[in-house]
Amino acid sequence: MAKVKTKGVDNGGFTDRLPNYNIFGKQPNTLMRALLADNPSPENRALIRDIERLESDLSDARKWEGYTNAERDELQQRMLHEVQMSHWERCSDRKQKLDAELEAFRESWLRKNHVDGSERLANMQRYRTEIKLDDSNLEATLLEAASASTPEQRAAYDPDRLYAMAEHAADKGLTGTLGVAKSALQNCNVSQPWLNTDKGDELATAIDDVTTEYGITKTNGGELAAEISELITVV
């Protein structure tokens, strides 16, 4: 049976692997594996293909005939490294291209949606006055903004009005409300309103998926991550 290093066991640092561990001593992340298989990211689809080829080699008993356990383990780790390195390089290349595309989109959006500085200051002052006169719906509005889940929903909230709400919460010492305000500001991309568009959101999500470290893969806009070694199902 294959072996895996285990701390605290006086047997030379090795013990028989439990059935729910893969060949690299990891518990297989079957959910992430399934999500990546259906992922629109070409990098993640390529990773799954690489993993399937690796699993085919790992499962081929004839391939490992004549190797000592140490030689086999070293070669298998090297094969895993090659898969991890290929994924990292693909993600890095893709990220550079997406960053450039997002920057071009940002400049285009700013040209089309330019707001005069004096007009913006006037709007801010108006928002501050309105909120001071009536802040009864302050927290409810901020909670809605913090929960907005689509670009269209986020774009419905004026960034300057959200800023004015956050200022009011801070001035009145409303700690809890200020915390909600910060979540609303972040969720609604107040400093990057071009992300509140289908194109901007698509690019930002793709960038998050490929902004990853060596040995790690991500999906769902970077919200889910896993070690590539956890995706192997061979035991």
VONU-875498 format. One record per residue: residue in three letters; residue number from 1; y, x, z of N, C-alpha, C, CB in turn. Coordinates in Angstrom, 1 decimal. Atoms other than C-alpha are relative to their C-alpha. Glycine has a CB too. Layout:
N
aa	i	n.v	n.u	n.w	ca.v	ca.u	ca.w	c.v	c.u	c.w	cb.v	cb.u	cb.w
ala	NUM	Y	X	Z	Y	X	Z	Y	X	Z	Y	X	Z
...
This chain:
235
aa	i	n.v	n.u	n.w	ca.v	ca.u	ca.w	c.v	c.u	c.w	cb.v	cb.u	cb.w
met	1	-1.2	0.8	0.0	0.0	0.0	0.0	1.2	0.9	0.0	0.0	-1.0	1.2
ala	2	-1.2	-0.8	0.0	3.5	1.2	-0.7	0.6	0.1	1.4	1.0	-0.7	-1.0
lys	3	-0.6	-0.3	-1.4	5.5	2.6	2.3	1.5	-0.2	-0.1	-0.4	1.4	0.4
val	4	-1.4	0.1	-0.1	9.0	2.0	3.5	0.4	0.7	1.3	0.5	-1.4	0.0
lys	5	-0.5	-0.6	-1.3	11.0	4.0	6.1	0.4	-1.0	1.0	1.2	0.9	-0.3
thr	6	-0.3	0.9	-1.1	11.3	2.3	9.4	0.4	0.8	1.2	-1.2	-0.9	0.3
lys	7	-0.5	-0.8	-1.2	13.4	3.5	12.4	-0.9	-0.4	1.2	1.4	-0.3	0.2
gly	8	0.6	0.3	-1.3	11.8	3.7	15.8	-1.5	0.0	0.0	0.5	-1.2	0.5
val	9	1.5	0.0	0.0	8.2	4.1	14.7	-0.5	1.5	-0.1	-0.5	-0.8	-1.2
asp	10	0.5	-1.4	0.0	6.4	7.4	15.5	-1.2	0.2	-0.9	-0.3	0.4	1.4
asn	11	1.1	-0.2	1.0	4.4	7.7	12.3	0.6	0.8	-1.2	-0.6	-1.4	-0.5
gly	12	-0.6	-0.8	1.1	6.5	10.2	10.4	1.1	-0.7	-0.7	-1.1	0.4	-1.0
gly	13	-1.1	0.7	0.6	9.1	7.7	9.7	-0.4	-1.1	-1.0	1.0	0.9	-0.7
phe	14	0.4	1.0	0.9	7.0	5.4	7.6	-1.0	-1.0	0.6	-0.7	0.7	-1.2
thr	15	0.9	1.0	-0.4	5.1	2.2	8.0	-0.4	-0.9	-1.2	0.5	-0.9	1.2
asp	16	0.3	0.9	1.1	3.4	-0.4	5.8	1.1	-1.0	-0.2	-1.4	-0.7	0.3
arg	17	-1.1	0.9	0.3	5.9	-2.6	4.1	-0.5	-1.4	0.2	0.5	0.1	-1.5
leu	18	0.3	1.4	-0.2	6.0	-6.2	5.1	-0.1	-0.8	-1.4	1.0	-0.7	0.9
pro	19	0.2	0.7	1.3	5.0	-8.7	2.3	1.3	-0.5	-0.6	-0.9	-1.2	0.2
asn	20	-1.2	0.6	0.5	8.6	-10.1	2.0	1.0	1.1	-0.4	0.6	-0.9	1.0
tyr	21	-0.8	-1.1	0.4	10.0	-6.6	1.1	-0.4	0.4	-1.4	0.0	1.1	1.0
asn	22	0.3	-0.4	1.3	10.3	-5.3	-2.4	-0.3	1.5	0.0	1.1	-0.2	-1.0
ile	23	0.5	-1.4	0.1	9.3	-1.8	-3.6	1.0	1.0	0.5	-0.3	0.3	-1.5
phe	24	-1.0	-0.9	-0.6	12.6	-0.4	-2.4	0.4	-0.3	1.4	1.3	-0.1	-0.9
gly	25	-0.2	0.3	-1.4	12.3	-1.8	1.1	1.1	-1.0	0.3	0.3	1.2	0.7
lys	26	-1.0	1.0	-0.1	14.7	-4.7	0.5	-0.6	-1.4	-0.1	1.1	0.2	-1.1
gln	27	0.4	1.4	0.1	14.3	-8.4	1.0	0.7	-0.6	-1.3	0.4	-0.9	1.2
pro	28	-0.6	0.5	1.2	14.7	-9.9	-2.5	1.0	-1.1	0.1	-1.2	-0.4	-1.0
asn	29	-1.0	1.1	0.0	17.8	-12.0	-3.0	-0.2	-0.8	-1.2	1.5	0.7	0.0
thr	30	0.4	0.8	1.1	16.3	-14.6	-5.2	1.2	-1.0	-0.5	-1.2	-0.9	0.3
leu	31	-1.1	0.9	0.4	19.4	-16.9	-5.1	1.0	0.8	-0.9	0.7	-0.5	1.2
met	32	-1.0	-0.8	0.8	21.7	-14.1	-6.4	-0.7	0.3	-1.4	0.4	1.3	0.7
arg	33	0.7	-0.3	1.2	19.1	-13.2	-9.0	0.1	-1.2	-1.0	-1.5	0.3	0.2
ala	34	-0.1	1.2	0.8	19.1	-16.8	-10.3	1.4	-0.3	-0.5	-0.5	-1.2	0.8
leu	35	-1.4	0.2	0.4	22.9	-17.0	-10.3	0.4	1.0	-1.1	0.9	0.2	1.2
leu	36	-0.3	-1.0	1.0	23.2	-13.8	-12.3	-0.6	-0.3	-1.3	-0.4	1.4	0.5
ala	37	0.7	0.3	1.3	20.7	-15.0	-14.9	0.8	-1.0	-0.8	-1.4	-0.5	0.3
asp	38	-0.8	1.0	0.7	23.0	-17.9	-15.7	1.5	0.4	-0.1	-0.2	-1.3	0.7
asn	39	-1.4	-0.4	-0.1	26.2	-15.9	-15.3	0.6	0.2	-1.4	0.1	1.3	0.8
pro	40	-0.6	-0.2	1.3	28.6	-15.9	-18.3	0.5	1.5	-0.2	1.2	-0.9	-0.2
ser	41	-0.4	-1.3	0.2	29.5	-12.3	-17.6	-1.0	0.9	-0.8	0.2	0.7	1.4
pro	42	0.9	-0.8	0.8	28.0	-10.0	-20.3	-0.6	1.2	0.8	0.7	0.5	-1.2
glu	43	0.4	-1.1	-0.8	27.8	-7.2	-17.7	-1.2	-0.4	0.9	1.1	0.5	0.9
asn	44	1.1	0.5	-0.9	25.6	-9.3	-15.3	-1.2	-0.4	-0.8	0.5	-1.2	0.8
arg	45	1.2	0.3	0.8	23.4	-10.5	-18.1	-0.7	1.2	-0.5	0.4	-0.9	-1.3
ala	46	0.6	-1.3	0.3	22.9	-6.9	-19.2	-0.7	0.6	1.2	1.1	0.9	-0.5
leu	47	0.6	-0.5	-1.2	22.1	-6.0	-15.6	-1.4	-0.7	0.1	0.8	-0.3	1.2
ile	48	1.2	0.7	-0.1	19.4	-8.7	-15.5	-1.1	0.5	-1.0	0.1	-1.5	-0.2
arg	49	1.0	-0.6	1.0	17.8	-7.3	-18.7	-0.4	1.3	0.4	0.7	0.1	-1.4
asp	50	0.4	-1.3	-0.5	17.9	-3.8	-17.3	-1.0	-0.1	1.2	1.2	0.8	0.5
ile	51	0.9	0.2	-1.1	16.2	-5.1	-14.1	-1.4	-0.5	-0.5	0.6	-1.0	1.0
glu	52	1.3	0.5	0.6	13.5	-6.9	-16.1	-0.8	1.2	-0.6	0.2	-1.1	-1.0
arg	53	0.7	-1.1	0.5	12.7	-3.7	-17.9	-0.5	1.0	1.1	0.9	0.8	-1.0
leu	54	0.4	-0.9	-1.1	12.7	-1.7	-14.7	-1.2	-0.6	0.7	1.1	0.1	1.0
glu	55	1.1	0.7	-0.7	10.3	-4.3	-13.1	-1.3	0.1	-0.8	0.3	-1.5	0.3
ser	56	1.2	-0.2	0.9	8.0	-4.0	-16.1	-0.6	1.4	0.2	0.4	-0.2	-1.5
asp	57	0.5	-1.4	-0.2	7.8	-0.2	-15.6	-0.6	0.1	1.4	1.1	1.0	-0.2
leu	58	0.4	-0.1	-1.4	7.4	-0.6	-11.8	-1.4	-0.6	0.2	1.0	-0.6	1.0
ser	59	1.3	0.7	-0.1	4.5	-3.0	-12.3	-1.1	0.5	-0.8	0.3	-1.5	-0.4
asp	60	1.0	-0.6	0.9	2.6	-0.9	-14.8	-0.7	1.1	0.7	0.7	0.6	-1.3
ala	61	0.8	-0.9	-0.8	-0.1	0.8	-12.8	-0.3	1.3	-0.7	-1.2	-0.7	0.5
arg	62	0.4	-1.2	0.8	-1.0	3.1	-15.6	1.2	1.0	-0.1	-0.3	-0.4	-1.5
lys	63	-1.1	-0.9	0.1	2.5	4.6	-15.7	0.1	0.9	1.2	1.3	-0.8	0.0
trp	64	-0.1	-0.8	-1.3	2.1	5.9	-12.1	-1.3	0.8	0.3	0.3	-0.9	1.1
glu	65	1.2	-0.8	-0.2	-1.4	7.5	-12.5	0.4	1.5	-0.1	-1.0	-0.4	-1.1
gly	66	-0.2	-1.5	-0.1	-1.4	11.2	-11.6	1.2	0.4	0.8	0.1	0.4	-1.4
tyr	67	-1.2	-0.3	-0.8	1.8	11.0	-9.5	-0.4	0.0	1.5	1.2	-0.9	-0.3
thr	68	0.1	0.2	-1.5	1.8	11.7	-5.8	0.9	-1.1	0.5	0.2	1.4	0.7
asn	69	-0.9	1.1	-0.5	3.4	9.1	-3.6	1.5	0.5	0.0	-0.4	-0.3	1.4
ala	70	-1.3	-0.5	-0.1	6.4	11.4	-3.1	0.7	0.1	-1.4	0.0	1.4	0.6
glu	71	-0.5	-0.1	1.4	6.8	12.0	-6.9	0.3	-1.4	-0.5	-1.1	0.7	-0.9
arg	72	-0.2	1.4	0.5	6.4	8.3	-7.6	1.3	-0.6	0.6	-1.2	-0.9	0.3
asp	73	-1.2	0.6	-0.7	9.0	7.3	-5.0	1.3	0.6	-0.6	-0.1	0.2	1.5
glu	74	-1.2	-0.7	0.5	11.5	9.9	-6.3	0.3	-0.5	-1.4	-0.2	1.5	-0.1
leu	75	-0.2	0.4	1.3	11.0	8.8	-9.9	0.5	-1.5	-0.1	-1.2	0.1	-0.9
gln	76	-0.5	1.4	-0.1	11.4	5.1	-9.0	1.4	-0.1	0.4	-1.0	-0.8	0.9
gln	77	-1.4	0.0	-0.5	14.6	5.8	-7.1	0.9	0.4	-1.1	0.1	0.9	1.2
arg	78	-0.8	-0.5	1.1	15.9	7.7	-10.1	0.2	-1.1	-1.1	-0.7	1.2	-0.7
met	79	-0.1	1.1	1.0	15.1	4.7	-12.4	1.0	-1.1	0.5	-1.4	-0.6	-0.2
leu	80	-0.9	1.0	-0.6	16.9	2.4	-10.0	1.5	0.5	-0.1	-0.3	-0.3	1.5
his	81	-1.4	-0.6	0.1	19.9	4.8	-10.0	0.5	-0.2	-1.4	-0.1	1.5	0.4
glu	82	-0.5	0.1	1.4	20.1	4.7	-13.8	0.4	-1.5	-0.3	-1.2	0.4	-1.0
val	83	-0.4	1.4	0.2	20.2	0.8	-13.7	1.3	-0.2	0.7	-1.1	-0.9	0.6
gln	84	-1.2	0.2	-0.8	22.9	0.9	-11.0	1.2	0.7	-0.7	-0.2	0.6	1.4
met	85	-1.0	-0.7	0.7	24.9	3.5	-12.9	0.5	-0.6	-1.3	-0.4	1.5	-0.3
ser	86	-0.3	0.7	1.3	24.7	1.7	-16.2	0.9	-1.3	0.3	-1.3	-0.4	-0.7
his	87	-0.8	1.2	-0.3	26.0	-1.5	-14.5	1.4	0.4	0.5	-0.7	-0.8	1.2
trp	88	-1.3	-0.4	-0.5	28.8	0.3	-12.7	0.9	0.4	-1.2	-0.1	1.1	1.0
glu	89	-0.8	-0.5	1.2	29.9	2.0	-16.0	0.5	-1.2	-0.9	-0.8	1.0	-0.8
arg	90	-0.4	1.2	0.8	29.8	-1.3	-17.9	1.1	-0.8	0.6	-1.2	-0.9	-0.2
cys	91	-1.1	0.7	-0.7	31.9	-3.0	-15.2	1.3	0.7	0.0	-0.5	-0.2	1.5
ser	92	-1.2	-0.8	0.0	34.4	-0.2	-15.1	0.7	-0.1	-1.4	-0.3	1.5	0.3
asp	93	-0.6	0.1	1.4	34.9	-0.3	-18.9	0.6	-1.4	-0.2	-1.1	0.3	-1.1
arg	94	-0.5	1.4	0.2	35.2	-4.1	-18.9	1.2	-0.2	0.8	-1.1	-0.9	0.4
lys	95	-1.2	0.2	-0.9	37.7	-4.0	-16.0	1.3	0.5	-0.7	-0.2	0.6	1.4
gln	96	-1.1	-0.6	0.7	40.0	-1.7	-17.9	0.5	-0.9	-1.1	-0.3	1.4	-0.6
lys	97	-0.4	0.8	1.1	40.0	-4.0	-20.9	0.6	-1.3	0.5	-1.2	-0.3	-0.9
leu	98	-0.5	1.3	-0.5	40.5	-7.2	-18.8	1.4	0.2	0.7	-1.0	-0.5	1.0
asp	99	-1.3	-0.2	-0.7	43.3	-5.6	-16.7	1.2	0.1	-1.1	0.0	1.4	0.7
ala	100	-1.0	-0.1	1.1	45.2	-4.8	-20.0	0.3	-1.3	-0.6	-0.5	1.0	-1.1
glu	101	-0.2	1.4	0.6	44.6	-8.3	-21.3	0.8	-0.9	1.0	-1.4	-0.6	-0.3
leu	102	-0.8	0.7	-1.0	45.9	-9.8	-18.0	1.4	0.4	0.0	-0.7	0.1	1.3
glu	103	-1.4	-0.5	0.0	49.0	-7.6	-18.1	0.7	-0.6	-1.2	0.0	1.5	0.1
ala	104	-0.7	0.5	1.2	49.8	-8.7	-21.6	0.3	-1.5	0.2	-0.9	0.2	-1.3
phe	105	-0.2	1.5	-0.3	49.3	-12.4	-20.6	1.1	-0.2	1.0	-1.3	-0.6	0.5
arg	106	-1.0	0.1	-1.1	51.5	-11.9	-17.5	1.4	0.2	-0.7	-0.2	1.1	1.1
glu	107	-1.3	-0.2	0.7	54.4	-10.5	-19.7	0.4	-1.2	-0.9	0.0	1.3	-0.8
ser	108	-0.2	1.2	0.8	54.0	-13.4	-22.1	0.4	-1.2	0.8	-1.2	-0.3	-0.9
trp	109	-0.3	1.2	-0.8	54.0	-16.0	-19.4	1.4	0.2	0.6	-1.0	-0.1	1.2
leu	110	-1.3	-0.2	-0.6	57.1	-14.5	-17.7	1.1	-0.2	-1.0	0.1	1.4	0.5
arg	111	-1.0	0.2	1.0	59.0	-14.5	-21.0	0.2	-1.5	-0.3	-0.4	0.7	-1.3
lys	112	-0.1	1.4	0.3	58.2	-18.2	-21.5	0.5	-0.8	1.2	-1.4	-0.5	-0.5
asn	113	-0.3	0.7	-1.2	58.8	-19.2	-17.9	1.1	0.6	0.8	-1.3	-0.2	0.8
his	114	-1.1	-0.7	-0.7	61.9	-17.2	-17.0	0.9	-1.0	0.7	0.8	0.9	-1.0
val	115	-0.8	0.8	-0.8	63.9	-18.7	-14.2	1.3	0.8	0.4	-0.7	-0.6	1.2
asp	116	-1.3	-0.7	-0.4	67.6	-17.7	-13.7	0.0	0.2	1.5	1.2	-0.8	-0.5
gly	117	0.0	-0.4	-1.4	68.1	-15.9	-10.4	0.9	-0.9	0.8	0.5	1.4	0.2
ser	118	-0.9	0.8	-0.8	71.1	-18.0	-9.3	-0.6	-1.4	0.1	1.3	-0.1	-0.7
glu	119	0.6	1.3	-0.1	69.2	-21.2	-10.1	-1.1	0.0	1.0	-0.6	-0.4	-1.4
arg	120	1.1	0.0	-1.0	66.2	-20.1	-8.0	0.6	0.1	1.4	-0.8	1.3	-0.3
leu	121	-0.6	0.0	-1.3	68.5	-19.3	-5.1	0.5	-1.4	0.4	1.2	1.0	0.1
ala	122	-0.5	1.3	-0.3	70.1	-22.7	-5.3	-1.2	-0.9	0.4	0.7	-0.6	-1.2
asn	123	1.2	0.8	-0.4	66.6	-24.3	-5.3	-0.5	0.3	1.3	-1.1	0.2	-1.1
met	124	0.4	-0.4	-1.3	65.6	-22.3	-2.3	0.8	-0.6	1.1	-0.1	1.5	0.1
gln	125	-0.9	0.5	-1.0	68.6	-23.4	-0.4	-0.2	-1.5	0.2	1.5	0.3	-0.3
arg	126	0.2	1.5	0.0	68.0	-27.1	-1.3	-1.3	-0.3	0.7	-0.1	-0.5	-1.4
tyr	127	1.3	0.2	-0.7	64.3	-26.8	-0.2	0.2	0.2	1.5	-1.0	0.9	-0.6
arg	128	-0.2	-0.3	-1.4	65.4	-25.3	3.1	0.7	-1.1	0.7	0.8	1.3	0.2
thr	129	-0.8	1.1	-0.6	67.9	-28.1	3.8	-0.9	-1.2	0.1	1.2	-0.3	-0.9
glu	130	0.8	1.2	0.0	65.4	-30.8	2.9	-1.1	0.1	1.1	-0.7	-0.2	-1.4
ile	131	1.0	-0.1	-1.0	62.7	-29.4	5.1	0.5	0.0	1.4	-0.7	1.4	-0.2
lys	132	-0.6	0.1	-1.4	65.0	-29.0	8.1	0.3	-1.4	0.3	1.3	0.8	0.0
leu	133	-0.3	1.4	-0.2	66.0	-32.6	7.7	-1.3	-0.9	0.3	0.8	-0.6	-1.2
asp	134	1.2	0.7	-0.1	62.4	-33.8	7.5	-1.2	0.9	-0.2	-0.1	-1.3	-0.9
asp	135	1.2	-0.8	0.1	59.4	-31.7	8.3	-1.3	-0.7	0.4	0.2	1.3	0.8
ser	136	1.1	0.8	-0.5	57.0	-34.5	9.2	-1.3	0.2	-0.9	0.4	-1.5	0.0
asn	137	1.2	-0.2	0.9	54.7	-33.8	6.2	-0.3	1.4	-0.3	0.2	-0.8	-1.3
leu	138	0.1	-1.4	0.3	55.0	-30.1	6.4	-1.5	0.5	0.0	0.8	0.8	1.0
glu	139	1.3	-0.6	-0.1	51.5	-29.2	7.6	-1.0	-0.7	-1.0	-0.5	-0.1	1.4
ala	140	0.9	0.7	0.9	49.8	-31.9	5.5	0.1	0.6	-1.4	0.3	-1.5	0.0
thr	141	-0.2	-0.5	1.3	51.4	-30.6	2.4	-0.6	1.4	-0.2	1.5	0.1	-0.4
leu	142	0.5	-1.3	0.1	50.5	-27.0	3.2	-1.5	0.0	0.0	0.5	0.8	1.2
leu	143	1.5	0.1	0.0	46.9	-28.0	3.9	-0.5	-0.3	-1.4	-0.5	-1.0	1.0
glu	144	0.4	0.3	1.3	46.7	-29.6	0.5	0.1	1.2	-1.0	0.9	-1.2	-0.5
ala	145	-0.2	-1.2	0.9	48.1	-26.5	-1.2	-1.0	1.0	0.3	1.5	0.5	0.3
ala	146	1.0	-1.0	-0.4	45.7	-24.3	0.7	-1.4	-0.4	-0.5	0.0	0.2	1.5
ser	147	1.3	0.5	0.4	42.8	-26.5	-0.5	0.0	-0.2	-1.5	-0.3	-1.3	0.7
ala	148	0.0	0.2	1.5	43.9	-26.7	-4.2	-1.1	0.9	-0.6	1.4	0.3	-0.6
ser	149	1.1	-0.8	0.5	40.9	-25.6	-6.2	0.0	0.3	-1.5	-1.3	-0.7	0.3
thr	150	-0.1	-0.3	1.5	41.9	-25.6	-9.9	1.4	0.5	-0.3	-0.3	-1.3	-0.8
pro	151	-1.3	-0.5	0.4	44.7	-23.9	-11.8	1.1	-1.1	-0.1	-0.1	0.7	-1.3
glu	152	-0.9	1.2	0.1	46.3	-27.3	-12.5	0.5	-0.4	1.3	-0.6	-1.1	-0.8
gln	153	-0.4	0.5	-1.4	46.3	-28.3	-8.8	0.9	1.1	0.6	-1.3	-0.2	0.8
arg	154	-0.8	-1.1	-0.6	47.7	-24.9	-7.7	1.4	0.0	-0.7	-0.6	1.3	-0.2
ala	155	-1.3	0.0	0.7	50.5	-25.1	-10.4	0.9	-1.1	0.4	-0.3	0.0	-1.5
ala	156	-0.8	1.1	-0.4	51.6	-28.4	-8.9	0.9	0.3	1.1	-0.9	-1.2	0.3
tyr	157	-0.8	-0.3	-1.2	53.1	-26.7	-5.9	1.0	1.1	-0.4	-0.9	0.5	1.2
asp	158	-1.1	-0.9	0.3	56.5	-25.0	-6.4	-0.1	1.2	1.0	1.3	-0.7	0.1
pro	159	0.1	-1.2	-0.9	56.2	-21.4	-5.1	1.2	0.1	1.0	-0.1	1.2	-0.8
asp	160	-1.1	-0.2	-0.9	59.7	-21.4	-3.7	0.0	-1.1	1.1	1.3	-0.1	-0.8
arg	161	0.1	1.1	-1.1	59.2	-24.7	-1.8	-1.1	0.4	1.0	-0.4	-1.3	-0.7
leu	162	1.0	-0.5	-0.9	56.0	-23.2	-0.3	0.6	1.1	0.9	-1.2	0.5	-0.7
tyr	163	-0.6	-1.1	-0.8	58.0	-20.1	0.8	0.9	-0.6	1.0	0.8	0.9	-1.0
ala	164	-0.9	0.7	-0.9	60.6	-22.4	2.3	-0.7	-0.6	1.2	0.9	-1.0	-0.7
met	165	0.9	0.6	-1.1	57.9	-24.2	4.3	-0.5	1.0	0.9	-1.2	-0.8	-0.7
ala	166	0.5	-1.1	-0.8	56.5	-20.9	5.5	1.1	0.5	0.9	-0.6	1.1	-0.8
glu	167	-1.2	-0.5	-0.8	60.0	-19.8	6.6	0.3	-1.0	1.2	1.2	0.1	-0.9
his	168	-0.3	1.0	-1.0	60.5	-23.1	8.5	-1.0	0.1	1.1	0.0	-1.4	-0.6
ala	169	1.0	-0.1	-1.0	57.2	-22.7	10.3	0.2	1.2	0.9	-1.4	0.0	-0.7
ala	170	-0.3	-1.2	-0.7	58.1	-19.2	11.3	1.2	-0.1	0.9	0.2	1.2	-0.9
asp	171	-1.3	0.2	-0.8	61.6	-20.1	12.5	-0.3	-0.9	1.2	1.1	-0.6	-0.9
lys	172	0.3	0.9	-1.1	60.2	-22.9	14.7	-1.1	0.4	0.9	-0.3	-1.4	-0.6
gly	173	1.1	-0.5	-0.9	57.4	-20.8	16.1	-1.3	-0.8	-0.1	0.4	0.1	1.4
leu	174	1.2	0.8	0.1	54.7	-23.0	14.7	-1.1	0.9	-0.5	0.3	-1.2	-1.1
thr	175	1.0	-1.0	0.4	51.9	-20.4	14.7	-1.1	-0.6	-0.8	-0.5	0.6	1.3
gly	176	1.1	0.6	0.8	49.1	-22.7	13.5	0.5	-0.4	-1.4	-0.5	-1.2	0.8
thr	177	-0.5	0.4	1.3	51.2	-24.1	10.7	0.4	1.2	-0.8	1.3	-0.9	0.2
leu	178	-0.3	-1.2	0.8	52.4	-20.7	9.7	-1.3	0.6	-0.6	0.7	1.1	0.9
gly	179	1.3	-0.5	0.5	48.7	-19.6	9.4	-0.4	-0.8	-1.2	-1.1	-0.1	1.0
val	180	0.3	0.8	1.1	48.1	-22.6	7.1	0.9	0.3	-1.2	0.1	-1.5	0.3
ala	181	-1.0	-0.3	1.1	51.3	-21.7	5.1	-0.4	1.3	-0.7	1.4	0.2	0.6
lys	182	0.4	-1.3	0.6	50.0	-18.1	4.5	-1.2	-0.3	-0.9	-0.4	1.0	1.1
ser	183	1.2	0.3	0.8	46.7	-19.6	3.2	0.5	-0.7	-1.3	-1.0	-0.9	0.7
ala	184	-0.5	0.7	1.2	48.7	-21.9	0.9	0.7	0.9	-1.0	1.0	-1.1	0.4
leu	185	-0.7	-0.9	0.9	50.9	-19.1	-0.4	-1.0	0.9	-0.8	0.9	1.0	0.8
gln	186	1.0	-0.8	0.7	47.8	-17.0	-1.2	-0.8	-0.8	-1.0	-1.0	0.6	1.0
asn	187	0.8	0.8	0.9	45.8	-19.8	-2.7	0.7	-0.4	-1.2	-0.5	-1.2	0.8
cys	188	-0.8	0.5	1.1	48.6	-21.0	-4.9	0.7	1.1	-0.8	1.1	-0.9	0.4
asn	189	-0.4	-1.1	0.8	49.3	-17.5	-6.2	1.5	0.0	-0.2	-0.6	0.0	-1.4
val	190	-1.4	0.2	0.1	53.0	-17.8	-5.4	0.7	1.3	-0.5	0.6	-0.3	1.4
ser	191	-0.6	-1.2	0.5	53.7	-14.2	-6.3	-0.6	0.4	-1.4	-0.2	1.2	0.9
gln	192	0.6	-0.2	1.3	51.5	-14.4	-9.5	-0.2	-1.4	-0.6	-1.3	0.8	0.1
pro	193	0.2	1.3	0.5	52.1	-17.9	-10.9	-0.7	-0.1	-1.3	1.3	-0.7	-0.1
trp	194	0.7	0.1	1.3	50.7	-17.0	-14.3	-1.6	-0.1	0.2	0.2	1.3	-0.7
leu	195	1.5	0.2	-0.2	47.2	-17.1	-12.6	-0.3	-1.5	0.2	-0.4	0.7	1.3
asn	196	0.3	1.4	-0.1	47.7	-20.9	-12.2	0.0	-0.7	-1.3	1.2	-0.6	0.9
thr	197	0.2	0.5	1.4	46.8	-21.4	-15.8	-1.5	0.2	-0.3	0.9	0.7	-1.1
asp	198	1.4	-0.2	0.3	43.4	-21.7	-17.4	-0.3	1.4	-0.5	-0.4	-1.0	-1.1
lys	199	0.2	-1.3	0.5	43.8	-18.4	-19.2	0.1	1.1	1.1	1.0	0.4	-1.1
gly	200	-0.1	-1.0	-1.1	45.1	-16.5	-16.1	-1.1	-0.1	1.0	1.3	-0.3	0.7
asp	201	1.0	0.2	-0.9	42.5	-18.0	-13.9	-1.3	0.6	-0.6	-0.2	-1.5	0.3
glu	202	1.2	-0.5	0.7	39.7	-17.1	-16.4	0.0	1.6	0.1	-0.1	-0.4	-1.4
leu	203	-0.1	-1.4	0.0	40.9	-13.5	-16.6	-0.1	0.6	1.4	1.3	0.5	-0.6
ala	204	0.1	-0.5	-1.4	41.3	-13.1	-12.8	-1.4	-0.1	0.5	1.0	-0.8	0.9
thr	205	1.4	0.2	-0.4	37.8	-14.5	-12.2	-0.9	1.1	-0.6	-0.5	-1.4	-0.4
ala	206	0.8	-1.0	0.7	36.3	-12.1	-14.8	0.3	1.4	0.6	0.3	0.0	-1.5
ile	207	-0.4	-1.3	-0.6	38.2	-9.1	-13.2	-0.7	0.1	1.3	1.5	0.1	0.1
asp	208	0.7	0.0	-1.4	36.9	-10.0	-9.7	-1.5	0.3	-0.1	0.3	-1.3	0.7
asp	209	1.5	-0.2	0.1	33.3	-10.1	-11.0	-0.3	1.5	-0.3	-0.5	-0.9	-1.1
val	210	0.3	-1.4	0.4	33.6	-6.5	-12.5	0.7	1.0	0.9	0.3	0.2	-1.4
thr	211	-0.6	-0.9	-0.9	35.6	-5.0	-9.7	-1.0	0.3	1.1	1.4	-0.5	0.6
thr	212	1.1	-0.2	-0.9	32.6	-3.6	-7.9	-0.3	1.5	0.2	-1.2	-0.7	-0.5
glu	213	0.4	-1.3	-0.3	31.2	-0.5	-6.3	-1.3	0.4	-0.6	0.0	0.3	1.5
tyr	214	1.4	-0.5	0.4	28.2	1.6	-7.4	-1.1	-0.7	0.8	-0.1	1.5	0.0
gly	215	1.1	0.6	-0.7	25.0	-0.2	-6.5	0.2	-1.5	0.4	-0.3	0.7	1.2
ile	216	-0.3	1.3	-0.4	26.7	-3.6	-6.1	0.3	-0.8	-1.2	1.2	-0.1	1.0
thr	217	-0.3	0.9	1.1	26.9	-6.6	-8.4	0.7	-1.3	0.6	-1.2	-0.4	-0.8
lys	218	-0.7	1.1	-0.5	29.2	-9.6	-8.0	0.0	-1.2	-1.0	1.5	0.4	0.4
thr	219	-0.1	1.2	0.8	29.6	-13.2	-9.3	0.9	-1.0	0.7	-1.4	-0.5	-0.3
asn	220	-0.8	1.1	-0.5	31.5	-16.4	-8.8	1.4	0.5	0.4	-0.6	-0.6	1.2
gly	221	-1.4	-0.6	-0.3	34.9	-14.6	-9.1	0.0	1.0	1.1	0.9	-1.2	0.3
gly	222	0.1	-1.0	-1.0	33.7	-11.9	-6.8	-0.3	-0.5	1.4	1.3	0.7	0.1
glu	223	0.3	0.5	-1.3	32.9	-14.3	-4.0	-1.4	0.3	0.5	0.2	-1.6	0.0
leu	224	1.4	-0.3	-0.4	29.2	-13.5	-4.0	-0.3	1.4	-0.5	-1.0	-1.0	-0.6
ala	225	0.4	-1.4	0.3	27.9	-9.9	-3.9	-1.4	0.3	0.5	1.1	1.0	0.5
ala	226	1.3	-0.5	-0.5	24.6	-8.2	-3.5	-0.3	1.4	-0.5	-1.2	-1.0	-0.5
glu	227	0.4	-1.3	0.4	23.0	-4.8	-3.7	-1.0	-0.2	-1.2	-0.7	0.8	1.1
ile	228	0.9	0.1	1.1	21.2	-4.3	-7.0	-1.4	0.2	0.4	0.4	1.0	-1.1
ser	229	1.4	-0.3	-0.4	18.2	-3.0	-5.2	-0.6	-1.3	0.6	0.0	1.1	1.1
glu	230	0.5	1.2	-0.5	17.9	-6.5	-3.6	-0.5	-1.0	-1.0	1.1	-0.7	0.9
leu	231	0.3	0.9	1.1	17.4	-8.1	-7.0	-1.4	0.3	-0.6	1.0	0.1	-1.1
ile	232	1.3	-0.3	0.5	14.1	-6.4	-7.6	-1.1	-0.8	0.7	-0.3	1.5	0.2
thr	233	1.0	0.9	-0.6	11.1	-8.7	-7.1	-1.4	0.7	0.1	-0.2	-1.2	-0.8
val	234	1.3	-0.7	0.0	8.3	-6.1	-7.5	-0.3	0.5	1.4	-0.1	1.2	-1.0
val	235	0.3	-0.4	-1.3	6.5	-5.4	-4.2	-0.9	1.2	0.0	-0.6	-1.1	0.8
